[in-house]
Amino acid sequence: MNIKKIASYMACGLAALTVAALALPRHVSIERSAVIKAAPEAVIELAASNSGYQAFNPYKDLDPNLKVELFGPGSGVGSGFSFESKDGVGHQTVAAVTPEQVTFDLDLGPFGQPTQAISAVAVEGATEVTWSMDMDLGLNPVFRVMGLFMDGMIGPNFELGLANIADVAA
């Protein structure tokens, strides 16, 4: 077999893999919930505060060398922090606060700009807390393949964070 034919087959194979990857979902959503013994207001107050968030930040447990620098107001829209960890660098900013939810904008540099939210809803003497993330993977075929594994990679971190919220907010 000559080199041109081999190169042609390789190019066709690469094109097929790219098309297949682009057929994967562009948007990824991850969500975890837990019922905890705390008032919804206490959860929202913690989540909306740049220093309060650090009290339950699961990435502090996962990376003891995590570097965090707080910025903006202490709480509310514009409150946030920059971080540097073994997994990367970025920053998280409170984008919106309602009595039931805090929404965060994340900037993970070349890894995208997902939106996260922590909601707290009263349920029979407790609070159902939901931590969610939505991310647009764009047209990058590698990111779309990674999107298949995002729930398994990020979900356990949210579960740890929810357990931390239960400990801190109670």
Backbone as CSV, one residue per row, in Angstrom:
resi,resn,N_x,N_y,N_z,CA_x,CA_y,CA_z,C_x,C_y,C_z
1,MET,0.849,-1.176,0.000,0.000,0.000,0.000,0.894,1.239,0.000
2,ASN,0.566,2.229,-0.817,1.437,3.395,-0.892,1.069,4.440,0.176
3,ILE,1.954,5.382,0.365,1.821,6.405,1.403,0.578,7.270,1.172
4,LYS,0.275,7.613,-0.066,-0.886,8.459,-0.357,-2.188,7.773,0.056
5,LYS,-2.260,6.479,-0.193,-3.463,5.731,0.157,-3.618,5.657,1.684
6,ILE,-2.523,5.406,2.377,-2.547,5.336,3.851,-2.961,6.692,4.421
7,ALA,-2.380,7.759,3.890,-2.715,9.110,4.351,-4.185,9.417,4.085
8,SER,-4.681,8.982,2.968,-6.084,9.204,2.609,-7.007,8.483,3.587
9,TYR,-6.699,7.215,3.904,-7.502,6.466,4.866,-7.454,7.118,6.254
10,MET,-6.287,7.578,6.646,-6.145,8.228,7.951,-6.954,9.528,8.002
11,ALA,-6.927,10.292,6.933,-7.684,11.543,6.875,-9.179,11.263,6.948
12,CYS,-9.632,10.240,6.243,-11.051,9.876,6.288,-11.447,9.411,7.689
13,GLY,-10.592,8.639,8.314,-10.866,8.165,9.674,-10.935,9.316,10.662
14,LEU,-10.015,10.256,10.551,-10.014,11.419,11.432,-11.257,12.269,11.209
15,ALA,-11.643,12.452,9.973,-12.860,13.220,9.655,-14.090,12.527,10.240
16,ALA,-14.154,11.206,10.135,-15.289,10.459,10.677,-15.350,10.591,12.200
17,LEU,-14.198,10.516,12.869,-14.164,10.670,14.323,-14.601,12.076,14.735
18,THR,-14.177,13.081,13.996,-14.557,14.461,14.302,-16.057,14.653,14.139
19,VAL,-16.608,14.150,13.050,-18.048,14.257,12.819,-18.811,13.522,13.922
20,ALA,-18.334,12.358,14.304,-18.998,11.597,15.367,-18.947,12.368,16.687
21,ALA,-17.806,12.980,16.994,-17.678,13.747,18.241,-18.604,14.958,18.219
22,LEU,-18.725,15.597,17.068,-19.597,16.770,16.965,-21.083,16.396,17.040
23,ALA,-21.384,15.138,16.848,-22.767,14.681,16.987,-23.144,14.491,18.462
24,LEU,-22.148,14.499,19.353,-22.418,14.372,20.787,-23.059,15.656,21.300
25,PRO,-23.730,15.591,22.443,-24.405,16.781,22.981,-23.439,17.941,23.215
26,ARG,-23.931,19.141,22.906,-23.141,20.362,23.103,-23.256,20.860,24.545
27,HIS,-24.390,20.604,25.175,-24.647,21.102,26.525,-24.597,19.959,27.531
28,VAL,-23.983,20.236,28.678,-23.884,19.258,29.759,-24.498,19.872,31.004
29,SER,-25.302,19.107,31.703,-25.882,19.528,32.973,-25.579,18.461,34.019
30,ILE,-25.152,18.926,35.170,-24.828,18.031,36.281,-25.606,18.543,37.485
31,GLU,-26.178,17.624,38.252,-26.977,18.049,39.395,-26.929,16.996,40.492
32,ARG,-26.803,17.473,41.723,-26.881,16.609,42.896,-27.719,17.328,43.945
33,SER,-28.478,16.561,44.738,-29.327,17.139,45.785,-29.164,16.352,47.074
34,ALA,-29.424,17.046,48.171,-29.418,16.410,49.492,-30.382,17.174,50.382
35,VAL,-31.007,16.461,51.295,-31.866,17.092,52.286,-31.038,17.239,53.555
36,ILE,-30.982,18.477,54.061,-30.154,18.743,55.240,-30.978,19.446,56.317
37,LYS,-30.494,19.354,57.537,-31.152,19.998,58.674,-30.562,21.402,58.840
38,ALA,-31.071,22.331,58.055,-30.664,23.723,58.152,-31.746,24.563,57.495
39,ALA,-31.809,25.809,57.861,-32.784,26.713,57.249,-32.313,27.087,55.847
40,PRO,-33.234,27.205,54.893,-32.846,27.613,53.539,-32.071,28.932,53.531
41,GLU,-32.468,29.866,54.400,-31.804,31.164,54.463,-30.330,31.021,54.842
42,ALA,-30.025,30.074,55.741,-28.638,29.857,56.161,-27.790,29.343,55.000
43,VAL,-28.362,28.463,54.194,-27.642,27.914,53.037,-27.390,29.018,52.016
44,ILE,-28.412,29.803,51.717,-28.272,30.877,50.736,-27.262,31.911,51.229
45,GLU,-27.311,32.243,52.501,-26.362,33.209,53.070,-24.919,32.724,52.920
46,LEU,-24.676,31.451,53.204,-23.333,30.890,53.033,-22.892,30.918,51.574
47,ALA,-23.763,30.453,50.688,-23.407,30.347,49.269,-23.172,31.705,48.630
48,ALA,-23.886,32.736,49.078,-23.778,34.063,48.475,-22.565,34.846,48.964
49,SER,-21.855,34.309,49.938,-20.705,34.990,50.540,-19.403,34.360,50.054
50,ASN,-18.450,35.190,49.641,-17.183,34.625,49.168,-16.448,33.883,50.287
51,SER,-16.508,34.377,51.509,-15.853,33.650,52.612,-16.739,32.502,53.105
52,GLY,-18.057,32.680,53.065,-18.969,31.607,53.466,-18.844,30.396,52.565
53,TYR,-18.676,30.640,51.270,-18.519,29.546,50.311,-17.291,28.703,50.666
54,GLN,-16.250,29.361,51.156,-15.019,28.630,51.487,-15.219,27.662,52.650
55,ALA,-16.239,27.905,53.464,-16.524,27.009,54.593,-16.997,25.640,54.129
56,PHE,-17.534,25.560,52.887,-18.013,24.261,52.397,-17.392,23.878,51.053
57,ASN,-16.492,24.668,50.546,-15.869,24.436,49.240,-15.270,23.020,49.173
58,PRO,-15.828,22.135,48.343,-15.328,20.752,48.297,-13.911,20.648,47.744
59,TYR,-13.508,21.621,46.962,-12.178,21.557,46.362,-11.078,21.798,47.386
60,LYS,-11.425,22.403,48.525,-10.446,22.538,49.607,-10.130,21.165,50.199
61,ASP,-11.130,20.280,50.229,-10.921,18.917,50.721,-10.129,18.084,49.716
62,LEU,-10.351,18.357,48.430,-9.730,17.555,47.374,-8.309,17.991,47.047
63,ASP,-7.966,19.236,47.361,-6.633,19.751,47.080,-6.170,20.600,48.261
64,PRO,-5.392,20.007,49.169,-4.943,20.759,50.348,-4.071,21.965,49.987
65,ASN,-3.558,22.018,48.764,-2.736,23.147,48.331,-3.530,24.184,47.540
66,LEU,-4.853,24.083,47.560,-5.711,25.025,46.853,-5.430,26.442,47.349
67,LYS,-5.212,27.338,46.385,-5.003,28.747,46.716,-6.262,29.508,46.312
68,VAL,-6.806,30.282,47.262,-8.023,31.041,47.035,-7.766,32.496,47.401
69,GLU,-8.215,33.394,46.532,-8.122,34.827,46.817,-9.511,35.440,46.623
70,LEU,-10.067,35.963,47.710,-11.404,36.544,47.677,-11.368,37.906,46.983
71,PHE,-12.478,38.256,46.322,-12.580,39.591,45.722,-14.023,40.075,45.774
72,GLY,-14.203,41.358,45.505,-15.536,41.953,45.467,-16.110,42.155,46.844
73,PRO,-17.404,42.454,46.901,-18.047,42.606,48.209,-18.035,41.276,48.958
74,GLY,-18.237,41.314,50.247,-18.226,40.100,51.046,-19.339,39.133,50.708
75,SER,-20.448,39.679,50.183,-21.595,38.832,49.877,-22.422,39.480,48.779
76,GLY,-23.181,38.666,48.068,-24.084,39.154,47.038,-23.444,39.210,45.663
77,VAL,-24.163,39.819,44.736,-23.698,39.900,43.350,-22.334,40.596,43.310
78,GLY,-21.403,39.981,42.587,-20.043,40.506,42.475,-19.075,39.904,43.468
79,SER,-19.591,39.234,44.479,-18.746,38.548,45.456,-18.142,37.327,44.780
80,GLY,-16.872,37.062,45.047,-16.289,35.894,44.407,-14.894,35.587,44.887
81,PHE,-14.259,34.687,44.139,-12.894,34.308,44.473,-12.187,33.757,43.247
82,SER,-10.874,33.965,43.247,-10.009,33.346,42.248,-9.413,32.110,42.898
83,PHE,-9.100,31.119,42.085,-8.517,29.904,42.649,-7.428,29.360,41.744
84,GLU,-6.516,28.648,42.390,-5.450,27.935,41.685,-5.310,26.592,42.384
85,SER,-5.497,25.514,41.619,-5.448,24.180,42.209,-4.676,23.239,41.296
86,LYS,-4.578,22.008,41.740,-3.916,20.992,40.927,-4.668,20.741,39.624
87,ASP,-5.976,21.094,39.602,-6.803,20.864,38.418,-6.885,22.068,37.489
88,GLY,-6.400,23.223,37.930,-6.444,24.390,37.061,-6.645,25.678,37.826
89,VAL,-6.853,26.742,37.067,-7.048,28.070,37.636,-8.333,28.665,37.076
90,GLY,-8.857,29.644,37.799,-10.055,30.324,37.328,-10.612,31.219,38.396
91,HIS,-11.832,31.641,38.168,-12.519,32.405,39.197,-14.019,32.169,39.127
92,GLN,-14.642,32.386,40.276,-16.076,32.167,40.431,-16.672,33.432,41.025
93,THR,-17.767,33.910,40.422,-18.410,35.148,40.845,-19.907,34.924,41.030
94,VAL,-20.453,35.484,42.103,-21.897,35.423,42.309,-22.546,36.312,41.250
95,ALA,-23.421,35.716,40.451,-24.093,36.443,39.367,-25.500,36.881,39.754
96,ALA,-26.164,36.114,40.619,-27.528,36.443,41.029,-27.831,35.764,42.362
97,VAL,-28.659,36.433,43.153,-29.094,35.870,44.431,-30.593,36.109,44.558
98,THR,-31.322,35.024,44.845,-32.744,35.111,45.170,-32.928,34.426,46.522
99,PRO,-34.094,34.520,47.125,-34.285,33.843,48.413,-34.097,32.328,48.341
100,GLU,-34.180,31.745,47.139,-34.042,30.290,47.011,-32.823,29.830,46.236
101,GLN,-32.044,30.738,45.648,-30.935,30.281,44.798,-29.823,31.323,44.668
102,VAL,-28.601,30.809,44.610,-27.434,31.624,44.270,-26.881,31.065,42.965
103,THR,-26.672,31.935,41.984,-26.137,31.543,40.690,-24.722,32.096,40.565
104,PHE,-23.808,31.257,40.076,-22.402,31.633,39.945,-21.969,31.551,38.486
105,ASP,-21.170,32.524,38.074,-20.483,32.449,36.790,-19.071,31.981,37.071
106,LEU,-18.624,30.963,36.347,-17.261,30.476,36.476,-16.495,30.803,35.212
107,ASP,-15.232,31.084,35.373,-14.352,31.250,34.229,-13.186,30.298,34.443
108,LEU,-13.148,29.253,33.636,-12.102,28.239,33.751,-11.082,28.374,32.619
109,GLY,-10.978,29.570,32.074,-10.028,29.816,30.990,-10.367,28.975,29.777
110,PRO,-9.386,28.250,29.260,-9.628,27.472,28.041,-10.610,26.309,28.228
111,PHE,-10.975,26.011,29.480,-11.897,24.909,29.735,-13.356,25.362,29.786
112,GLY,-13.608,26.631,29.556,-14.973,27.094,29.423,-15.463,27.986,30.538
113,GLN,-16.738,28.331,30.428,-17.377,29.246,31.368,-18.736,28.691,31.800
114,PRO,-18.717,27.663,32.623,-19.986,27.089,33.078,-20.705,28.011,34.061
115,THR,-21.970,27.725,34.258,-22.784,28.396,35.266,-23.139,27.356,36.322
116,GLN,-22.969,27.738,37.586,-23.361,26.853,38.685,-24.461,27.522,39.485
117,ALA,-25.226,26.724,40.199,-26.255,27.259,41.082,-26.373,26.363,42.302
118,ILE,-26.653,27.001,43.425,-26.989,26.283,44.648,-28.353,26.798,45.059
119,SER,-29.314,25.885,45.130,-30.664,26.273,45.540,-31.001,25.601,46.863
120,ALA,-31.885,26.258,47.613,-32.286,25.750,48.923,-33.792,25.967,49.082
121,VAL,-34.512,24.856,49.217,-35.972,24.909,49.311,-36.413,24.153,50.564
122,ALA,-37.244,24.791,51.360,-37.746,24.159,52.586,-38.606,22.945,52.239
123,VAL,-38.360,21.840,52.970,-39.147,20.605,52.827,-39.320,19.982,54.212
124,GLU,-40.529,19.927,54.696,-40.880,19.240,55.939,-39.813,19.289,57.036
125,GLY,-39.536,20.463,57.563,-38.601,20.603,58.671,-37.138,20.525,58.287
126,ALA,-36.832,20.551,57.029,-35.441,20.499,56.566,-35.339,21.347,55.289
127,THR,-34.229,21.214,54.605,-34.015,21.961,53.365,-33.442,21.034,52.306
128,GLU,-34.060,21.057,51.134,-33.478,20.341,50.009,-32.526,21.307,49.307
129,VAL,-31.257,20.922,49.286,-30.221,21.738,48.654,-29.822,21.044,47.357
130,THR,-29.824,21.797,46.276,-29.442,21.268,44.972,-28.277,22.080,44.429
131,TRP,-27.237,21.374,44.021,-26.060,22.003,43.421,-26.051,21.558,41.967
132,SER,-26.040,22.511,41.059,-26.096,22.175,39.638,-25.066,22.974,38.839
133,MET,-24.748,22.449,37.671,-23.836,23.125,36.748,-24.316,22.878,35.328
134,ASP,-24.298,23.925,34.534,-24.614,23.842,33.109,-23.430,24.382,32.334
135,MET,-23.064,23.672,31.260,-21.893,24.068,30.485,-22.146,23.852,29.006
136,ASP,-21.762,24.841,28.219,-21.804,24.749,26.769,-20.412,24.333,26.309
137,LEU,-20.304,23.184,25.672,-19.014,22.650,25.241,-18.578,23.177,23.880
138,GLY,-19.427,23.964,23.253,-19.074,24.577,21.975,-18.884,23.548,20.868
139,LEU,-18.050,23.912,19.917,-17.813,23.050,18.761,-16.538,22.218,18.886
140,ASN,-15.916,22.249,20.040,-14.684,21.504,20.248,-15.002,20.010,20.397
141,PRO,-14.570,19.170,19.458,-14.907,17.740,19.538,-14.297,17.060,20.766
142,VAL,-13.127,17.504,21.209,-12.505,16.907,22.395,-13.357,17.213,23.628
143,PHE,-13.827,18.466,23.762,-14.677,18.819,24.897,-15.979,18.027,24.873
144,ARG,-16.515,17.810,23.683,-17.773,17.057,23.592,-17.577,15.612,24.056
145,VAL,-16.457,15.014,23.728,-16.170,13.661,24.227,-16.008,13.709,25.742
146,MET,-15.285,14.725,26.245,-15.124,14.863,27.696,-16.471,15.045,28.387
147,GLY,-17.412,15.675,27.687,-18.740,15.889,28.251,-19.431,14.606,28.666
148,LEU,-19.085,13.506,28.006,-19.657,12.204,28.363,-19.267,11.774,29.773
149,PHE,-18.151,12.296,30.279,-17.603,11.873,31.574,-17.760,12.932,32.660
150,MET,-18.329,14.087,32.314,-18.406,15.205,33.254,-19.223,14.879,34.502
151,ASP,-20.341,14.190,34.349,-21.159,13.871,35.514,-20.362,13.027,36.510
152,GLY,-19.626,12.059,36.004,-18.820,11.204,36.878,-17.632,11.921,37.491
153,MET,-17.147,12.967,36.821,-15.997,13.719,37.343,-16.438,14.794,38.339
154,ILE,-17.517,15.505,38.056,-17.939,16.646,38.863,-18.977,16.266,39.920
155,GLY,-19.845,15.318,39.604,-20.903,14.922,40.532,-20.412,14.583,41.934
156,PRO,-19.371,13.761,42.090,-18.883,13.454,43.437,-18.383,14.693,44.196
157,ASN,-17.854,15.678,43.473,-17.422,16.915,44.125,-18.627,17.667,44.689
158,PHE,-19.721,17.688,43.927,-20.942,18.326,44.412,-21.478,17.586,45.635
159,GLU,-21.417,16.258,45.625,-21.878,15.472,46.771,-21.062,15.810,48.021
160,LEU,-19.750,15.941,47.855,-18.890,16.326,48.975,-19.254,17.727,49.460
161,GLY,-19.479,18.639,48.527,-19.875,19.997,48.892,-21.191,20.027,49.643
162,LEU,-22.151,19.219,49.216,-23.443,19.150,49.917,-23.269,18.610,51.334
163,ALA,-22.423,17.612,51.501,-22.138,17.093,52.851,-21.482,18.172,53.702
164,ASN,-20.585,18.955,53.087,-19.939,20.049,53.820,-20.958,21.122,54.217
165,ILE,-21.897,21.434,53.318,-22.941,22.407,53.637,-23.761,21.906,54.834
166,ALA,-24.090,20.618,54.826,-24.861,20.041,55.941,-24.117,20.208,57.251
167,ASP,-22.793,20.029,57.232,-21.997,20.177,58.451,-21.917,21.639,58.912
168,VAL,-21.737,22.539,57.962,-21.490,23.950,58.301,-22.782,24.706,58.595
169,ALA,-23.835,24.439,57.856,-25.076,25.215,57.983,-25.979,24.753,59.120
170,ALA,-25.738,23.559,59.626,-26.618,23.007,60.674,-26.496,23.762,61.981
